[in-house]
Amino acid sequence: MLSPVLELSNLSYAYIPGSNVLTDISLNFFPGERTAILGANGCGKSTLLKILSGLIHPTQGQIRAFGKEVSEKTLQEHNFLSEFRQRIGFIFQNSDAQLFSATVRDELSFAPLQAGLAPQIISERVHDVAELLGISPLLDRAPYHLSGGEKKKVALASVLSVNPDILFLDEPTNGLDPRSQYWLVEFLSALHAAGKTIITATHDLSIVEDIADRVIIFREDHTIAADGPCLPVLSNRQLLLDVNLIHARSHFHVGGSRLHAQS
């Protein structure tokens, strides 16, 4: 049996003491899984991704990655920090919060440079990932001049330039036009087929069947309401109502290649 790549034990988090945004969360994530984390706005989805990626640390409980505890102390160890940062990648909800370099080329070079790769290898990585995402013509452009879909591709490319094992995506379809949404869903499927572990936080039910096999649903009180295979969980209409993912007059069906929801 595969060992988990990420383990959360009795984890809680509060931005303000006494006001938890995550409460007593215990979860395991395994290599090659596609998981969607669902819940209404403010339930703790984005906070969970930030903890999993080491951007913030739990108020209580423990997180382990690749068999080792992730904490402020362990992330000060050079070897562990280097390995951890190369094996995980975080795609922010707002690409403008992620892109900061003068050109797309510099953006794609940044993570491999931090990883200490040789200049020739960095150049090859930038070329390969730009070709993969179809953004080679953008390499000398400034990221802030790009469209929303182009920025999302650059953000993905900047993370993929170090070839991480695990990808975290926070509301990845927000602000994307339908063509860009379709492209993103197809690209995530290709990454999964290549062996990547993909964990996506979203409240967009329309993409869940196409990006996940496992679904974790949060209640509005920041606890877990459900954790299981995609179709059985999404077929539970009362559950979706209770956690405020749909409302009483919504009409939807689950099955086929995509979940359709209408208000």
N, C-alpha and C positions, 0 to 999 in steps of 0.2 A: 504494500500500500504506500502511496506517495505521502511524503511528509509535507505539512503545510509550509508555504513560503511566508505567510503572515499569520500571526496568532495574537488575538486580543483577549485579555483575561480581566473580567470585572472592571472594565474601563469606564471612567466618567470624566467629563470635562465641563468646566464652568469659566466663562469669560469674567463673570462677576461672582464672587463667593456667595454660595447659597442658591445660585440660579443656574442649574445644570442645563447644558444644551445636548449632552449625552449622559445617559444614566445606566450604569451597570451593564455594559456591552461586552459580550463574550462571543467571538467569531473566529473561524479559521478560513483561510483562503488557500487554495491549492494550485499547483502549477498548471497552466493552460486553461484555467477556468475563465468563463465570461460571466461576469456578475453585474447586475443592475441594482443600484441602491435607490429606492423610491421613497417618496414621502412629500408631504406638503411643504411649502416654503417655510423655512425656520425650524424644521424638525431635527436638523443636525447633520444632514448629508455632507455638506461641504466641509464641516468641521471634522467629520470622520476621515475624509480623504486627506485633509491636511495632517492629521495625526498619523495616518498610515504612511504618508510620505515624509515624515519627520520634520515638517515645517513648524508644528507646535507639539507640545508634550502633554499627556493626560494629567488631569488633576489627581486622579486616583487610578489604580490598576496598572497593567503592564502591556506593552506591545513588544513582540519579538518578530524579527525579519531574518529569514535565511538562517534560523536557529540561534540567533543572538538577540539579546535585549536591545531595543532602540531607546535611548535616553539622552539627556543632555550630556551625560558623562561619556557614554560610548561613542557619541557623534563627535567628541573631541579627539578620539583616537584616529590618527591619520589613515591607517590602513582600512579600518572599518568604514570610516566616512567616505573614502574614495570608492570602495566597493559598493556601498549602499547607494551613492549618488549615480553610479554607472548602471546599476541594476534596476533602478526605478525612474519613471518619468511622469511628470505632472503636467496636464494640459489645463490651463486655467479657463474659467468660464468666459472671462473677458480677455481676448488676445492682447489688447492694448496694455494690460497689466503684466504681460509676460514678455513682450518684445521691447527691447531697449537699445539695441545697437544701431549704428549709423546706416548700415546696409544689411540686406538679407544675407549676404555672404558672411559678414561678421557675426550675424545672429547664429547661423548654422555652425560657425567655427568655435563659438564660445565654449560649449560644453566639452568638446574634444580637447580644446586647449587647456581647460581646467583639469582634465583627466591626465594631462601630461603626455599626450600623443605627439609623435614626431610631425613636423610641418608637412611632409609628403603624405603621411597617412591622413592628416586633417584635410588636406586638399582633396584626396580621393574620397573621403567620407562626405565632404560637402558636395562634390560632384555627383556621387551615387545617390544621396538622399534627395538632392534637388531633381535629379532625373526621375526618381521613384514617385515623387509627388507632382511632377510636371511644373516645377517652378524655376527651372533653369533661366528663363528669360528675365526673371525678377531679381537675380542675384546681386545686381548692382543698384537696385532700387532701395529707397528708404522705406522701412516697414510701415511707417505711419501714412504713407501715400497709397497704400494698397486697399483693396476692397475687403469686406468682412470675410468672405470665403478665402481670399488669398492670404489674409492674416492667419486664419485658422490653419491653412496648409503650412505656412512658415513656422507657426508654433509647433505643429506636429513634427516638422522636419528638424527643428532645433532640438527636440527631445530624442528623436530617432537617430540623430547623428552619433550617439554613444551606444546605440543598439541595446536598450534596456530590456530586461526580462518582463517587467511589469509596467503597465500603463494605467494611470489614473486620469479620468476625464470628468470634469465638473461641468454639468449642463452643456455638453458639447455642441448642441444644435441651436442654442440661443443666438438669435441675431442672424442666422443663416437663411438664405433664400432656398426654395425647394430643391433646386438643382444641386446646390452645395450640400444640403442635408443628405440627399441621395448619395452623392459622392462619398461623404464621410461614412455613412453606414456601410457602403460597399468596401471602403478602405479598411474599416475596423474588422470586417469579416476576413479580409485577406491577411491582416496582421494576426488574427486568431489562428487562421489556417497555418501560419508560419510558426506557431507555437507560443505566441505572446499570451501572458495573463492580462486580462483587460477588466478593469473595475470602473464602472461609470455611474456617477450620481446624476439623476435626472428626475423631473416630474412629467416628462413628455412620454406618455404612454404609447404614442404612435410608433416609436422606434424600438421599444423594448424587446419584442420578439426577434428582431433582426440583429440585436447587439448582445443578447444575453441568453444563457441557458438556466441561470440561477437568479432568483430575485429575492432581495432583502427589503422589507418594507418597514419604515419607521412610523410610529404614532406621533401625534403632535406633542405628547408628553416626553419625547426624546428616548423612548424605549423601542425595542423591536417587536413589531406586531406579527411578522411572518418571515420565514426563511425557507425557501424550497424551490423546486423546479418551476420554470417560467409559467407554463400554461395553467397548471392547477392553481397557482397563486393568483394569476390575473383573471381567472375564471370566477373568483370569489367576489361577486358584486358587493355583498354586504361589507366585506373587508375593505374594499376600495372606497366605499361610502364612509365607513367609520374613520378612515385615516385621511379623509378629505382629498382624495385623488380624483374622484368624480363627484358629481352632485346627483340628486334624486331623479332629475329629468334627462340624464345622459343616456344615450343609446350607443351601445358598442357591442362588438363581438370579438372573440379571440379565436385564432386559428389561421391556417395558411401561413403566409410569409410575413404578415404585418397585422398589428392590432389597430383597428379603426375606432376612433372615439369622436362623437359629435355631441355638442351641447344643444 
